[in-house]
Amino acid sequence: MESTYTLSENLTELEENIQLKSEQGFSLVDVDYFDEVWVGEFKYVPGNTIYIFNENLDIFSEQAIQKAEEGYGLVDIEYGDGNLFGVLTDSPGNRAATMSDNLDALTGQINERWDANYHLTNVEYVGEKWFGFYSKPSSLGGNAYAFSASIDDFTGQIQHKWAENYDLVSVEYGDGNWFGVFAQTPESSGYSVSTSIDEFTETFTTNYENGYYLSNLAYGDGVLFGVYETDQYDPFTETALELGKQPTITSAIMTNQFLFANTFF
C-alpha cells in the first residue's frame, strides 16, 4: 500500500497539499503537528476520508457532530498552533474511542473493548490525555500492545512481539512513555530510529526503494520513530503520525459531550 507524506508550515499550505495529493489519488489518513510543522500522511485507500479543524472547541464539536450525522467517524485528533484538527472516515458504526488520564486507565479500557470484540488500531496522547481508537472488523487476527519509558526497552519489546508473530502497526510517545500497538497480519513490519529529519528522510527513501512504506511516525525525547510495512490491512485506522511536543489544552475537550456521546460510542 503506497504511502507518502507532506510538510506544511501552516494550515493553508496543509490544505493545498491535501488537495494536491487527492488529485494524485491519495487519501489523507493522519495529521501530526511537530516542531511548528504540520505533517500529513497519505495512502491509496478504499473508502473516503475527510477532515475538519477549528481553533474553537465548540465549533469543532459542532463540525464533528454534523459529520457524524453524515456518516463519518473521527479516527484521529491532533492539536497544534492553536487548532484542533480531526481526520474522519466513513463507516463510523464500526468504530469507538476511549479517553484516559493515565496508562493504567488506558490499558483497562483496551481490555474492556477487547471483551466487546473491538480491535485496538491507534493510540494518541493529546492534551495530557491518552486516546484509544478502535474498530470492529470481521476478520482481523490477534491484537496486542506494549509500552516503556526507555527507547531501548521499547525496541526490545518490539523484537519480543515479532517473535510472537505480531507486527508493529502504530507508535505513540506521551508522558515520558513509548506506546506500541501490534496486530497479527500477513505483512512484514520494520522500524527506524532517527535523531534528525535528514537521517529520517534518508532512511525513508532507502526503505521505500526496498518496498517498505511508512505507516506511522512518532516523535519523542529527541527521537523520530518510523514504522514501516510491506502493506497495510486497514490504513484508515492503523496508522498514526505522532507528536512529541504535547500541548496543554483545556480539559473541556475531554468533557465535551460530542466526543463520546455523539461520535464514539
N, C-alpha and C positions, 0 to 999 in steps of 0.2 A: 504494500500500500504506500504509494509515493507520498512524501510529505515535504513541506517547505516552511520557512518562517520569514517574517519581515520585522524590521526595526523601525520604529516611528518616534519622532521627538514629541509629538502631540497627538491629540485625538483626531484632529482634522487629517493629518497625514496617515494615521491608522485607518480611518475610513476610506481614504483613497487607495491604500494598499489592499484593504478588504475587497473593494470593488475591482481592482486590477486582478487579484487572484481569482475572484469569482468569474471574471471573463475568461480566465485560463482554465476553468473547470474545477478549481479548488474550493472547498468549503472551510470556513472558519470553525475550528473546534476548541480553541482555547486562547485566552489572552492573559498576559502577565505584565506587571509593571516592575521594572528592575533598573536601579541606578538612573532614574529620570528618563527611562526609555520604555515605550510600550512595545512588547513583543507579541506578535500574533503568530499562531501556529495553524497551518492549513493542511488538509488532506483531500485526496479524491475519495469521497464517501457517498453512499446512497442516502436518500432522505434529504432533509432540509434543515439548515441551521440559520438562525438569525441572532441579532444582538440588540441590547439596549444599554443606555448609560445616562446618568444624570448626577449632578452634584448634590441634588436634594433628595433625601431618603424617601420622603413621602411621594414625590413624583416617580422615583424609581420603583417604589412599591406599586403604584397605580399602573405603571407600564407592565410590570411583571404579572399583575392580576389580569390585565387586558389580554396579554399574550397567552396566558394560561387558558382563558376563555376561548381563544382562537385555536387552541390545541397544541401549544408549545410549553415545554417544561424546562425550567432552569437547570443546567448541568454544570455551570461554572460561574463563580463570582469572584471578582477582583476589585481591589481598591488601589487607586493611585492618583496623585496630583489632584486630590480633592474630589475625585469622581468614583462612583460605583459603576462597574462595568459587568454586564451579565451576558453569557452565551446560552442560547436556548435551542432546543431541538424539538421536533415533533414526537409524537407518541409519549406524552407526559404521564399517561396512566401506568406505565411500566417503571416509573422512577420514584425515588424517595430520597430524602436527605435528613441528616440529623445535625444538631449543633451541641458542642460540648465545651465545658470550661477547662478541661484538662484531659490528658491521655487516658487516665483510668476511666473516666466517664465515656470517652470516645470508644474504647475497646468494649465496654459494656454494651453500648448502643450497637456496635458492629455485631456482637453476638446475638442481640435481640433481632436484628434484621436478618441475620443468617437463619435464625429459627423460623422466620417468616418467609424463607426461600428467596431472599434478595441476595444479590451479588455485589460486594464492595468494588467500586470501579475507580474511585478517586477520593483523595483526602486533601483538604486545603486548610491553611492556617491564616485567617484574616481577622484583623481587629481583636487580637488576643483570644480568639475562639477557634476551636477545631470544627471543621465541617466535614461530614462524611456524605459522599454521594453514592447512590445505589441504583441498580437496575434489576429487572426481573425477567431475564431472558429465559428461553425454554431449554437451551442446550449448551450450558457452559460447564466446564469442569470445576475442580477444586479452587478454593479461594483462601488466601492467607495474608498475613501482614507481619511486619517486623519493625522495630524501632530501636534507636540507640542514640546517645548523646555524642558518641565517638564515631567519626567517619571510618576509622579503621575497623572498629567493631561492626559497624553497619555493613561495610563491604564483605566482612566475614559472614554475616547473616545471609547476605545475598548468595554467596557461594553455597552455604548450607541449604538454602531453599532450592537452588538449582539442582543439588544432589537429590532432592526430594521431588524433582520434576515440576517445579514451579518456576514460571518465568516472571521476571520483574516487569511490571507494566506502568507503575506510577510512583513518583517520589515527591515528598514534600519536606521542607525544613521549617520548623517553627518552635519557638520557646526553647531553643537550645537542643532540639532533637531532630534527627533524620528519621522519616517515616516512609516505609515502602509498602506498596500494595502488590500482591502476587496472584497469579492465576495459572491454572493448568491449561495450556494452549498448545496447538500443534506447531507454533512458531518458535524461533530461537531469539533470545534476547541478549543484549550486551549493555555495557555502560562505560562511560568515560568520566574521569575526574580531572578537571582543569582549574588552573588558578588565574587564568586571564582569558579574555574574549578571543584574543588571537590564537591561543592554544586550543580553545574550544572549536573555533572555526576550522582550523587545520584538521582536527580530529573528525569534525562533522563531514568535511569533504572526503577524507580517506574512507570513512565508513560508508558514505553514500556510494562511492565508486565500487565498494565491495558488496553492495546490495543490502546494506543496513540503513534503515530510515529512522530519523529522530521521532520518538514517540512521547518524549517527556523531557522537560528541562527544569531543574531546581537550582536555586542559589541559596547558600547559607554559609556563614563562618568563613568567607573568603573563597569558597569553592563553587564552581559551576559543575553540576552533576547532570550528565546527559544519559538518557535511557534510549536504547536503540532496539528495533525489532526488524526481522525479515518481513513481517507482515503484522497486521493488527486485526483481531477478531471483532472488536467493537470500538471503532475510532471515536465515536461520539462521546463516550463516557470514560474510556480507558485512559485517555491522555490528559495530562495537566501540566501546564507550564507553571512553575512555582516561583514565588518571590521570597527573597531572603530578608529584605528590608521591610519589616512588618510595620505598617502604620497603626496608630492608635485611633480608632474611630469610636463614636459614641455607642453605648450599649443599646441604643434604640434599634439598631439593625438586628439585634438578637431577640428583641421582644416584639417587633412589628409583626402583626398577625399575618400579613401576606406571605411571609417566608415559609411558614409551616402550615397554617390552616388552609391557605388558598393555593399554594404552589406545590408543596412537597408531599403532604400526607393525604 
